[in-house]
Amino acid sequence: MKPTAWVAVLVTSCVLAGQAGAQGASPVPRRGSWEVVENLPHGTLVRVKVELGEGSTQTVHCLVHSADAADLVCGHYVRPRPSPFPVYTPANPERYVFPRGQVEEIRVENEEWQTSQSSLAGALAGATLGGIVGYNCCGAKGGERAAGALGLSVAGALVGTIVGRTFPVARGRVIYQR
């Protein structure tokens, strides 16, 4: 069989598998649908972006208590990991009430997944940068260059992991957007 025939078979099978999966799936509400927010289970960690006034917004991490057609009710959430920075504690830590008209965006957060992905990305970036710097700065002989690249690559991976864990770059999935 020619290589083009294999490509045609692969493309056709992917299209047919996608059609079979699409027929068995239930319809998903569109991203801006408030129905998705109303069906969130109690205790789901979300990030809510709220419009406060003319052009000013605030973002709050909270745990969902309930949602109806008019409001989203959440409880205060503090990250479990230790932080050297002071943590904001609201006057009423038990409950936030967000009117639906002020909510701009809601993201479902997965703290553990986001931290691990950010740590991995930081480690890869640090190792790459350390390897490049170590190879170009350390000695002219082959053995010295490899040792320098390896050493700075390991150091860069450690620093990148710490930075990625402290400042996560991965975000949750948007379920509501006005």
BAVEXSE-925538 format. One record per atom (N, C-alpha, C, O): atom name; x, y, z. Coordinates in Angstrom, 2 decimals, always signed. Layout:
% residues N
atomo_X_Y_Z
CA_X_Y_Z
...
***
This chain:
% residues 178
atomo_X_Y_Z
N_+0.83_-1.18_+0.00
CA_+0.00_+0.00_+0.00
C_+0.87_+1.24_+0.00
O_+1.91_+1.28_+0.67
N_+0.47_+2.24_-0.74
CA_+1.23_+3.49_-0.79
C_+1.00_+4.29_+0.49
O_-0.02_+4.12_+1.15
N_+1.95_+5.18_+0.84
CA_+1.78_+5.99_+2.05
C_+0.54_+6.88_+2.00
O_-0.07_+7.14_+3.04
N_+0.14_+7.34_+0.82
CA_-1.05_+8.18_+0.75
C_-2.31_+7.40_+1.07
O_-3.28_+7.96_+1.57
N_-2.32_+6.11_+0.78
CA_-3.48_+5.28_+1.11
C_-3.61_+5.14_+2.63
O_-4.72_+5.18_+3.16
N_-2.48_+4.96_+3.31
CA_-2.52_+4.87_+4.78
C_-3.05_+6.16_+5.39
O_-3.84_+6.12_+6.34
N_-2.65_+7.28_+4.87
CA_-3.13_+8.57_+5.37
C_-4.63_+8.68_+5.17
O_-5.34_+9.14_+6.06
N_-5.12_+8.27_+4.02
CA_-6.56_+8.31_+3.75
C_-7.33_+7.41_+4.70
O_-8.40_+7.79_+5.18
N_-6.80_+6.22_+5.00
CA_-7.45_+5.30_+5.92
C_-7.48_+5.90_+7.33
O_-8.50_+5.82_+8.02
N_-6.37_+6.49_+7.77
CA_-6.31_+7.10_+9.10
C_-7.28_+8.26_+9.24
O_-7.98_+8.38_+10.25
N_-7.33_+9.13_+8.23
CA_-8.23_+10.28_+8.29
C_-9.69_+9.83_+8.31
O_-10.49_+10.35_+9.07
N_-10.02_+8.85_+7.47
CA_-11.39_+8.34_+7.42
C_-11.79_+7.70_+8.74
O_-12.91_+7.92_+9.21
N_-10.90_+6.92_+9.34
CA_-11.24_+6.27_+10.61
C_-11.39_+7.30_+11.73
O_-12.24_+7.13_+12.61
N_-10.58_+8.36_+11.72
CA_-10.73_+9.41_+12.74
C_-12.06_+10.13_+12.59
O_-12.71_+10.44_+13.59
N_-12.46_+10.40_+11.36
CA_-13.73_+11.09_+11.13
C_-14.90_+10.21_+11.58
O_-15.82_+10.69_+12.23
N_-14.86_+8.93_+11.24
CA_-15.93_+8.02_+11.64
C_-15.98_+7.83_+13.16
O_-17.07_+7.77_+13.73
N_-14.82_+7.74_+13.81
CA_-14.80_+7.60_+15.27
C_-15.34_+8.87_+15.94
O_-16.05_+8.78_+16.94
N_-15.02_+10.02_+15.40
CA_-15.55_+11.27_+15.94
C_-17.06_+11.37_+15.79
O_-17.74_+11.86_+16.69
N_-17.57_+10.92_+14.65
CA_-19.02_+10.94_+14.45
C_-19.73_+9.98_+15.38
O_-20.81_+10.30_+15.88
N_-19.14_+8.82_+15.62
CA_-19.76_+7.85_+16.52
C_-19.78_+8.39_+17.95
O_-20.77_+8.20_+18.67
N_-18.71_+9.05_+18.38
CA_-18.67_+9.64_+19.71
C_-19.62_+10.80_+19.85
O_-20.21_+11.00_+20.91
N_-19.79_+11.58_+18.80
CA_-20.67_+12.74_+18.85
C_-22.13_+12.33_+18.94
O_-22.93_+13.03_+19.56
N_-22.50_+11.20_+18.34
CA_-23.88_+10.76_+18.38
C_-24.27_+10.24_+19.76
O_-25.43_+10.35_+20.16
N_-23.30_+9.68_+20.50
CA_-23.60_+9.14_+21.82
C_-23.54_+10.18_+22.92
O_-23.99_+9.91_+24.03
N_-23.00_+11.35_+22.66
CA_-22.82_+12.36_+23.70
C_-24.11_+13.14_+23.91
O_-24.89_+13.34_+22.98
N_-24.32_+13.59_+25.15
CA_-25.48_+14.42_+25.44
C_-25.15_+15.87_+25.11
O_-23.98_+16.25_+25.13
N_-26.15_+16.68_+24.80
CA_-25.87_+18.06_+24.44
C_-25.33_+18.83_+25.64
O_-25.83_+18.70_+26.76
N_-24.30_+19.63_+25.41
CA_-23.67_+20.43_+26.45
C_-24.14_+21.86_+26.30
O_-24.11_+22.40_+25.19
N_-24.58_+22.49_+27.39
CA_-24.99_+23.89_+27.28
C_-23.82_+24.76_+26.84
O_-22.66_+24.43_+27.10
N_-24.12_+25.86_+26.17
CA_-23.06_+26.74_+25.69
C_-22.32_+27.34_+26.88
O_-22.81_+27.31_+28.00
N_-21.14_+27.89_+26.62
CA_-20.26_+28.35_+27.67
C_-20.86_+29.48_+28.50
O_-20.54_+29.58_+29.69
N_-21.68_+30.30_+27.95
CA_-22.26_+31.42_+28.67
C_-23.55_+31.07_+29.39
O_-24.23_+31.97_+29.89
N_-23.91_+29.81_+29.44
CA_-25.18_+29.41_+30.02
C_-25.10_+29.37_+31.55
O_-24.18_+28.77_+32.11
N_-26.05_+29.99_+32.21
CA_-26.11_+29.99_+33.66
C_-26.55_+28.63_+34.20
O_-26.36_+28.35_+35.38
N_-27.14_+27.77_+33.34
CA_-27.56_+26.44_+33.75
C_-26.38_+25.62_+34.27
O_-26.52_+24.84_+35.21
N_-25.22_+25.80_+33.67
CA_-24.03_+25.07_+34.10
C_-23.67_+25.46_+35.53
O_-23.30_+24.61_+36.34
N_-23.78_+26.76_+35.84
CA_-23.47_+27.24_+37.18
C_-24.49_+26.70_+38.18
O_-24.13_+26.31_+39.29
N_-25.76_+26.67_+37.80
CA_-26.81_+26.18_+38.70
C_-26.63_+24.69_+39.02
O_-27.08_+24.24_+40.07
N_-25.99_+23.94_+38.13
CA_-25.82_+22.50_+38.33
C_-24.49_+22.12_+38.96
O_-24.17_+20.93_+39.05
N_-23.70_+23.10_+39.42
CA_-22.43_+22.78_+40.07
C_-22.69_+22.09_+41.41
O_-23.58_+22.51_+42.16
N_-21.93_+21.05_+41.73
CA_-22.10_+20.39_+43.01
C_-21.63_+21.27_+44.18
O_-20.76_+22.12_+44.01
N_-22.22_+21.05_+45.34
CA_-21.85_+21.78_+46.55
C_-20.38_+21.51_+46.88
O_-19.95_+20.36_+46.88
N_-19.62_+22.57_+47.17
CA_-18.21_+22.42_+47.53
C_-17.24_+22.50_+46.37
O_-16.05_+22.30_+46.58
N_-17.70_+22.80_+45.15
CA_-16.82_+22.93_+44.00
C_-16.01_+24.21_+44.13
O_-16.56_+25.27_+44.43
N_-14.70_+24.12_+43.90
CA_-13.84_+25.29_+43.96
C_-13.95_+26.05_+42.65
O_-13.70_+25.50_+41.58
N_-14.33_+27.33_+42.72
CA_-14.47_+28.17_+41.53
C_-13.72_+29.49_+41.73
O_-13.43_+29.89_+42.86
N_-13.43_+30.13_+40.62
CA_-12.87_+31.47_+40.63
C_-13.89_+32.37_+39.95
O_-14.20_+32.18_+38.77
N_-14.40_+33.34_+40.68
CA_-15.46_+34.21_+40.19
C_-14.88_+35.60_+39.93
O_-14.26_+36.19_+40.81
N_-15.10_+36.10_+38.73
CA_-14.69_+37.47_+38.39
C_-15.95_+38.33_+38.39
O_-16.88_+38.09_+37.62
N_-15.97_+39.34_+39.28
CA_-17.16_+40.14_+39.52
C_-16.88_+41.58_+39.13
O_-15.81_+42.12_+39.43
N_-17.86_+42.21_+38.47
CA_-17.76_+43.62_+38.12
C_-18.24_+44.45_+39.31
O_-19.37_+44.29_+39.77
N_-17.36_+45.34_+39.80
CA_-17.70_+46.15_+40.96
C_-18.28_+47.51_+40.57
O_-19.16_+48.03_+41.25
N_-17.79_+48.06_+39.51
CA_-18.25_+49.38_+39.08
C_-17.82_+49.63_+37.66
O_-17.72_+48.70_+36.86
N_-17.57_+50.88_+37.35
CA_-17.19_+51.26_+36.00
C_-15.77_+50.79_+35.69
O_-14.80_+51.47_+36.03
N_-15.65_+49.65_+35.06
CA_-14.36_+49.14_+34.63
C_-13.55_+48.44_+35.70
O_-12.47_+47.93_+35.39
N_-13.99_+48.40_+36.94
CA_-13.22_+47.72_+37.98
C_-13.83_+46.34_+38.25
O_-15.05_+46.18_+38.33
N_-12.94_+45.36_+38.38
CA_-13.37_+44.00_+38.66
C_-12.58_+43.44_+39.84
O_-11.53_+43.97_+40.21
N_-13.11_+42.38_+40.41
CA_-12.42_+41.67_+41.48
C_-12.57_+40.18_+41.24
O_-13.62_+39.73_+40.77
N_-11.53_+39.43_+41.56
CA_-11.56_+37.99_+41.40
C_-11.51_+37.34_+42.76
O_-10.68_+37.70_+43.60
N_-12.40_+36.37_+42.99
CA_-12.52_+35.71_+44.29
C_-12.51_+34.20_+44.07
O_-13.24_+33.69_+43.22
N_-11.69_+33.49_+44.85
CA_-11.75_+32.03_+44.89
C_-12.72_+31.65_+46.00
O_-12.63_+32.16_+47.11
N_-13.65_+30.77_+45.69
CA_-14.62_+30.37_+46.72
C_-15.16_+28.97_+46.43
O_-14.97_+28.42_+45.35
N_-15.84_+28.41_+47.44
CA_-16.47_+27.09_+47.34
C_-17.97_+27.29_+47.16
O_-18.60_+27.99_+47.95
N_-18.53_+26.67_+46.13
CA_-19.94_+26.85_+45.80
C_-20.83_+26.26_+46.89
O_-20.66_+25.11_+47.30
N_-21.80_+27.07_+47.35
CA_-22.84_+26.58_+48.26
C_-24.10_+26.28_+47.46
O_-24.66_+25.19_+47.55
N_-24.55_+27.29_+46.65
CA_-25.74_+27.10_+45.84
C_-25.77_+28.16_+44.75
O_-25.06_+29.16_+44.81
N_-26.61_+27.93_+43.76
CA_-26.82_+28.90_+42.69
C_-28.25_+28.76_+42.20
O_-28.77_+27.66_+42.04
N_-28.88_+29.91_+41.97
CA_-30.22_+29.90_+41.38
C_-30.22_+30.92_+40.25
O_-29.16_+31.41_+39.85
N_-31.39_+31.24_+39.74
CA_-31.49_+32.13_+38.58
C_-30.99_+33.54_+38.88
O_-30.64_+34.27_+37.95
N_-30.96_+33.94_+40.13
CA_-30.60_+35.32_+40.48
C_-29.21_+35.46_+41.08
O_-28.54_+36.45_+40.82
N_-28.75_+34.49_+41.89
CA_-27.52_+34.65_+42.66
C_-26.66_+33.40_+42.63
O_-27.12_+32.30_+42.36
N_-25.37_+33.63_+42.94
CA_-24.42_+32.56_+43.21
C_-23.95_+32.77_+44.65
O_-23.47_+33.85_+44.99
N_-24.08_+31.75_+45.48
CA_-23.68_+31.84_+46.88
C_-22.47_+30.93_+47.09
O_-22.51_+29.74_+46.78
N_-21.39_+31.52_+47.63
CA_-20.13_+30.80_+47.84
C_-19.63_+31.00_+49.25
O_-20.03_+31.93_+49.95
N_-18.74_+30.11_+49.67
CA_-18.03_+30.24_+50.93
C_-16.60_+30.61_+50.68
O_-16.05_+30.30_+49.62
N_-15.96_+31.26_+51.65
CA_-14.58_+31.71_+51.53
C_-13.64_+30.51_+51.40
O_-13.86_+29.47_+52.02
N_-12.59_+30.66_+50.58
CA_-11.61_+29.60_+50.37
C_-10.22_+30.16_+50.59
O_-9.87_+31.20_+50.04
N_-9.42_+29.46_+51.38
CA_-8.01_+29.82_+51.60
C_-7.19_+28.65_+51.12
O_-7.48_+27.50_+51.46
N_-6.15_+28.92_+50.34
CA_-5.31_+27.84_+49.84
C_-4.66_+27.09_+50.99
O_-4.20_+27.71_+51.95
N_-4.61_+25.77_+50.91
CA_-4.09_+24.99_+52.03
C_-2.57_+25.06_+52.18
O_-2.05_+24.75_+53.25
N_-1.85_+25.45_+51.14
CA_-0.39_+25.46_+51.25
C_+0.08_+26.69_+52.03
O_-0.55_+27.75_+51.96
N_+1.18_+26.55_+52.74
CA_+1.68_+27.69_+53.51
C_+2.19_+28.78_+52.58
O_+2.80_+28.51_+51.55
N_+1.95_+30.00_+52.97
CA_+2.36_+31.14_+52.15
C_+3.04_+32.17_+53.05
O_+2.56_+32.42_+54.16
N_+4.15_+32.76_+52.60
CA_+4.81_+33.77_+53.43
C_+4.06_+35.10_+53.41
O_+4.36_+36.00_+54.20
N_+3.08_+35.24_+52.53
CA_+2.36_+36.49_+52.40
C_+1.09_+36.46_+53.25
O_+0.52_+35.39_+53.46
N_+0.65_+37.61_+53.75
CA_-0.59_+37.62_+54.53
C_-1.79_+37.24_+53.66
O_-1.83_+37.57_+52.47
N_-2.74_+36.55_+54.25
CA_-3.92_+36.08_+53.54
C_-5.11_+36.96_+53.91
O_-5.37_+37.19_+55.09
N_-5.82_+37.44_+52.90
CA_-7.00_+38.28_+53.13
C_-8.13_+37.44_+53.70
O_-8.46_+36.38_+53.16
N_-8.71_+37.89_+54.78
CA_-9.86_+37.24_+55.38
C_-11.02_+38.23_+55.38
O_-10.90_+39.30_+55.97
N_-12.13_+37.91_+54.72
CA_-13.24_+38.86_+54.65
C_-13.93_+39.01_+56.00
O_-13.72_+38.22_+56.92
N_-14.77_+40.05_+56.09
CA_-15.51_+40.31_+57.33
C_-16.45_+39.15_+57.64
O_-16.60_+38.77_+58.80
N_-17.10_+38.59_+56.62
CA_-18.00_+37.45_+56.81
C_-17.43_+36.29_+55.99
O_-17.81_+36.12_+54.83
N_-16.54_+35.48_+56.56
CA_-15.89_+34.44_+55.78
C_-16.79_+33.27_+55.41
O_-16.40_+32.40_+54.63
N_-17.97_+33.25_+55.96
CA_-18.85_+32.12_+55.70
C_-19.52_+32.19_+54.33
O_-19.84_+31.14_+53.75
N_-19.75_+33.40_+53.80
CA_-20.62_+33.47_+52.64
C_-20.36_+34.70_+51.78
O_-20.20_+35.82_+52.27
N_-20.33_+34.46_+50.48
CA_-20.35_+35.53_+49.47
C_-21.64_+35.36_+48.69
O_-22.05_+34.23_+48.41
N_-22.28_+36.46_+48.33
CA_-23.45_+36.40_+47.46
C_-23.15_+37.28_+46.26
O_-22.96_+38.49_+46.39
N_-23.11_+36.65_+45.07
CA_-22.82_+37.37_+43.84
C_-24.09_+37.45_+43.00
O_-24.59_+36.41_+42.56
N_-24.63_+38.65_+42.77
CA_-25.78_+38.78_+41.86
C_-25.36_+38.38_+40.44
O_-24.26_+38.70_+40.00
N_-26.23_+37.70_+39.75
CA_-25.92_+37.20_+38.41
C_-25.52_+38.31_+37.45
O_-24.67_+38.10_+36.59
N_-26.12_+39.49_+37.58
CA_-25.80_+40.60_+36.68
C_-24.39_+41.14_+36.83
O_-23.87_+41.77_+35.91
N_-23.76_+40.90_+37.99
CA_-22.41_+41.40_+38.21
C_-21.32_+40.37_+37.89
O_-20.15_+40.73_+37.79
N_-21.70_+39.12_+37.73
CA_-20.71_+38.07_+37.46
C_-20.29_+38.13_+36.00
O_-21.12_+38.02_+35.10
N_-18.99_+38.32_+35.77
CA_-18.46_+38.35_+34.41
C_-17.98_+36.98_+33.94
O_-18.18_+36.61_+32.78
N_-17.33_+36.23_+34.85
CA_-16.74_+34.97_+34.44
C_-16.64_+34.04_+35.65
O_-16.39_+34.48_+36.77
N_-16.85_+32.75_+35.40
CA_-16.67_+31.74_+36.43
C_-15.81_+30.62_+35.85
O_-16.08_+30.11_+34.77
N_-14.75_+30.26_+36.59
CA_-13.87_+29.17_+36.20
C_-13.91_+28.09_+37.27
O_-13.90_+28.40_+38.47
N_-13.95_+26.84_+36.85
CA_-13.83_+25.73_+37.79
C_-12.34_+25.46_+37.97
O_-11.62_+25.23_+37.01
N_-11.90_+25.50_+39.22
CA_-10.49_+25.35_+39.54
C_-10.21_+23.94_+40.03
O_-11.05_+23.32_+40.68
N_-9.03_+23.44_+39.72
CA_-8.52_+22.17_+40.24
C_-7.13_+22.46_+40.77
O_-6.15_+22.39_+40.02
N_-7.04_+22.76_+42.03
CA_-5.81_+23.26_+42.65
C_-4.63_+22.32_+42.46
O_-3.54_+22.78_+42.11
N_-4.80_+21.03_+42.69
CA_-3.70_+20.08_+42.60
C_-3.19_+19.96_+41.17
O_-1.98_+19.95_+40.94
N_-4.10_+19.86_+40.21
CA_-3.69_+19.72_+38.81
C_-2.96_+20.96_+38.34
O_-1.93_+20.86_+37.68
N_-3.48_+22.14_+38.67
CA_-2.87_+23.38_+38.23
C_-1.47_+23.55_+38.83
O_-0.56_+23.99_+38.14
N_-1.30_+23.20_+40.09
CA_+0.00_+23.31_+40.72
C_+1.00_+22.35_+40.10
O_+2.14_+22.73_+39.84
N_+0.58_+21.12_+39.85
CA_+1.51_+20.16_+39.25
C_+1.89_+20.55_+37.82
O_+3.05_+20.40_+37.44
N_+0.94_+21.05_+37.04
CA_+1.25_+21.47_+35.68
C_+2.19_+22.68_+35.67
O_+3.10_+22.75_+34.85
N_+1.96_+23.63_+36.57
CA_+2.82_+24.80_+36.65
C_+4.22_+24.43_+37.12
O_+5.20_+25.00_+36.63
N_+4.32_+23.49_+38.05
CA_+5.63_+23.04_+38.52
C_+6.40_+22.35_+37.40
O_+7.60_+22.58_+37.23
N_+5.71_+21.51_+36.64
CA_+6.35_+20.82_+35.53
C_+6.82_+21.81_+34.46
O_+7.93_+21.69_+33.94
N_+5.98_+22.77_+34.13
CA_+6.37_+23.78_+33.14
C_+7.57_+24.60_+33.62
O_+8.47_+24.89_+32.84
N_+7.57_+24.97_+34.89
CA_+8.69_+25.72_+35.45
C_+9.97_+24.90_+35.44
O_+11.04_+25.43_+35.14
N_+9.87_+23.61_+35.76
CA_+11.05_+22.74_+35.77
C_+11.62_+22.59_+34.36
O_+12.84_+22.65_+34.17
N_+10.76_+22.41_+33.37
CA_+11.24_+22.28_+31.99
C_+11.89_+23.57_+31.50
O_+12.94_+23.54_+30.85
N_+11.27_+24.69_+31.80
CA_+11.85_+25.98_+31.38
C_+13.18_+26.23_+32.08
O_+14.14_+26.66_+31.44
N_+13.25_+25.97_+33.38
CA_+14.49_+26.18_+34.12
C_+15.60_+25.25_+33.66
O_+16.75_+25.68_+33.53
N_+15.27_+23.98_+33.40
CA_+16.28_+23.03_+32.93
C_+16.80_+23.42_+31.55
O_+18.00_+23.32_+31.28
N_+15.91_+23.85_+30.69
CA_+16.33_+24.26_+29.35
C_+17.24_+25.48_+29.41
O_+18.30_+25.49_+28.79
N_+16.82_+26.49_+30.13
CA_+17.62_+27.70_+30.25
C_+18.96_+27.42_+30.93
O_+20.00_+27.92_+30.48
N_+18.95_+26.62_+32.01
CA_+20.19_+26.27_+32.68
C_+21.12_+25.47_+31.79
O_+22.33_+25.69_+31.81
N_+20.58_+24.56_+31.01
CA_+21.41_+23.78_+30.10
C_+22.05_+24.63_+29.02
O_+23.22_+24.43_+28.69
N_+21.32_+25.57_+28.48
CA_+21.86_+26.45_+27.44
C_+22.97_+27.34_+28.02
O_+24.04_+27.48_+27.43
N_+22.68_+27.94_+29.18
CA_+23.69_+28.81_+29.80
C_+24.91_+28.00_+30.21
O_+26.04_+28.44_+29.98
N_+24.71_+26.82_+30.81
CA_+25.83_+25.99_+31.23
C_+26.68_+25.51_+30.08
O_+27.90_+25.42_+30.22
N_+26.10_+25.21_+28.96
CA_+26.86_+24.76_+27.81
C_+27.68_+25.89_+27.20
O_+28.81_+25.68_+26.76
N_+27.12_+27.09_+27.19
CA_+27.81_+28.21_+26.54
C_+28.81_+28.93_+27.43
O_+29.67_+29.65_+26.91
N_+28.75_+28.76_+28.74
CA_+29.64_+29.54_+29.60
C_+30.76_+28.73_+30.24
O_+31.74_+29.31_+30.70
N_+30.65_+27.45_+30.27
CA_+31.56_+26.64_+31.09
C_+32.58_+25.89_+30.25
O_+32.28_+24.81_+29.74
N_+33.78_+26.44_+30.10
CA_+34.90_+25.75_+29.48
C_+34.79_+25.60_+27.97
O_+33.72_+25.77_+27.39
N_+35.92_+25.27_+27.37
CA_+35.97_+25.11_+25.92
C_+36.02_+23.64_+25.53
O_+35.73_+23.29_+24.38
N_+36.38_+22.75_+26.48
CA_+36.49_+21.33_+26.16
C_+35.12_+20.67_+26.26
O_+34.22_+21.16_+26.94
N_+34.98_+19.54_+25.58
CA_+33.70_+18.86_+25.54
C_+33.20_+18.39_+26.90
O_+32.01_+18.54_+27.19
N_+34.08_+17.82_+27.74
CA_+33.67_+17.33_+29.04
C_+33.26_+18.43_+29.99
O_+32.31_+18.28_+30.76
N_+33.96_+19.54_+29.94
CA_+33.62_+20.67_+30.81
C_+32.28_+21.28_+30.41
O_+31.49_+21.67_+31.27
N_+32.04_+21.36_+29.13
CA_+30.76_+21.92_+28.65
C_+29.58_+21.05_+29.07
O_+28.55_+21.55_+29.52
N_+29.75_+19.74_+28.94
CA_+28.66_+18.83_+29.31
C_+28.39_+18.88_+30.81
O_+27.24_+18.88_+31.24
N_+29.45_+18.92_+31.61
CA_+29.28_+18.99_+33.06
C_+28.62_+20.31_+33.46
O_+27.74_+20.32_+34.32
N_+29.02_+21.40_+32.86
CA_+28.41_+22.70_+33.16
C_+26.94_+22.72_+32.75
O_+26.10_+23.25_+33.48
N_+26.65_+22.15_+31.59
CA_+25.26_+22.12_+31.13
C_+24.40_+21.26_+32.05
O_+23.27_+21.62_+32.37
N_+24.93_+20.11_+32.47
CA_+24.17_+19.24_+33.36
C_+23.95_+19.88_+34.72
O_+22.84_+19.85_+35.26
N_+24.99_+20.47_+35.27
CA_+24.87_+21.10_+36.59
C_+23.89_+22.26_+36.60
O_+23.02_+22.32_+37.47
N_+24.01_+23.16_+35.66
CA_+23.09_+24.29_+35.61
C_+21.68_+23.88_+35.19
O_+20.71_+24.55_+35.52
N_+21.58_+22.78_+34.45
CA_+20.26_+22.28_+34.06
C_+19.52_+21.76_+35.29
O_+18.32_+22.02_+35.44
N_+20.20_+21.03_+36.16
CA_+19.57_+20.53_+37.39
C_+19.20_+21.69_+38.30
O_+18.09_+21.72_+38.84
N_+20.11_+22.65_+38.46
CA_+19.82_+23.83_+39.30
C_+18.65_+24.62_+38.73
O_+17.79_+25.08_+39.48
N_+18.61_+24.79_+37.41
CA_+17.50_+25.51_+36.78
C_+16.18_+24.79_+36.95
O_+15.15_+25.44_+37.13
N_+16.20_+23.46_+36.90
CA_+14.96_+22.69_+37.11
C_+14.45_+22.86_+38.53
O_+13.24_+22.98_+38.73
N_+15.32_+22.87_+39.51
CA_+14.90_+23.06_+40.90
C_+14.30_+24.46_+41.11
O_+13.24_+24.60_+41.73
N_+14.98_+25.46_+40.60
CA_+14.47_+26.83_+40.74
C_+13.15_+26.98_+39.98
O_+12.21_+27.60_+40.49
N_+13.06_+26.42_+38.78
CA_+11.84_+26.51_+37.99
C_+10.66_+25.81_+38.65
O_+9.53_+26.28_+38.55
N_+10.91_+24.69_+39.32
CA_+9.85_+23.98_+40.03
C_+9.30_+24.84_+41.17
O_+8.09_+24.92_+41.36
N_+10.20_+25.46_+41.92
CA_+9.77_+26.30_+43.04
C_+8.97_+27.50_+42.53
O_+7.93_+27.85_+43.10
N_+9.45_+28.13_+41.48
CA_+8.74_+29.29_+40.92
C_+7.38_+28.87_+40.36
O_+6.39_+29.57_+40.56
N_+7.33_+27.75_+39.66
CA_+6.06_+27.26_+39.11
C_+5.05_+26.90_+40.17
O_+3.85_+27.12_+39.99
N_+5.51_+26.34_+41.29
CA_+4.60_+25.98_+42.38
C_+4.10_+27.22_+43.11
O_+2.94_+27.27_+43.53
N_+4.96_+28.22_+43.26
CA_+4.58_+29.44_+43.98
C_+3.64_+30.31_+43.16
O_+2.69_+30.88_+43.70
N_+3.90_+30.42_+41.86
CA_+3.10_+31.26_+40.97
C_+2.51_+30.40_+39.86
O_+3.05_+30.39_+38.75
N_+1.41_+29.69_+40.11
CA_+0.86_+28.80_+39.08
C_+0.35_+29.58_+37.87
O_-0.30_+30.62_+38.00
N_+0.66_+29.06_+36.69
CA_+0.24_+29.70_+35.46
C_-0.94_+28.99_+34.80
O_-1.61_+29.56_+33.94
N_-1.20_+27.74_+35.20
CA_-2.32_+27.00_+34.63
C_-3.62_+27.54_+35.21
O_-3.69_+27.86_+36.40
N_-4.64_+27.64_+34.39
CA_-5.94_+28.15_+34.82
C_-7.00_+27.09_+34.67
O_-6.85_+26.12_+33.93
N_-8.08_+27.30_+35.40
CA_-9.21_+26.39_+35.32
C_-10.04_+26.62_+34.05
O_-9.79_+27.55_+33.28
N_-11.04_+25.76_+33.86
CA_-11.89_+25.80_+32.67
C_-13.02_+26.80_+32.89
O_-13.66_+26.80_+33.94
N_-13.26_+27.66_+31.89
CA_-14.34_+28.64_+31.97
C_-15.68_+27.94_+31.74
O_-15.87_+27.26_+30.73
N_-16.62_+28.12_+32.70
CA_-17.95_+27.52_+32.52
C_-19.02_+28.56_+32.30
O_-20.10_+28.24_+31.80
N_-18.75_+29.81_+32.67
CA_-19.71_+30.87_+32.44
C_-18.96_+32.15_+32.08
O_-17.97_+32.51_+32.72
N_-19.44_+32.81_+31.05
CA_-18.85_+34.08_+30.64
C_-19.97_+34.95_+30.08
O_-20.71_+34.55_+29.19
N_-20.05_+36.15_+30.63
CA_-21.13_+37.05_+30.20
C_-20.81_+37.64_+28.85
O_-21.59_+38.42_+28.32
***
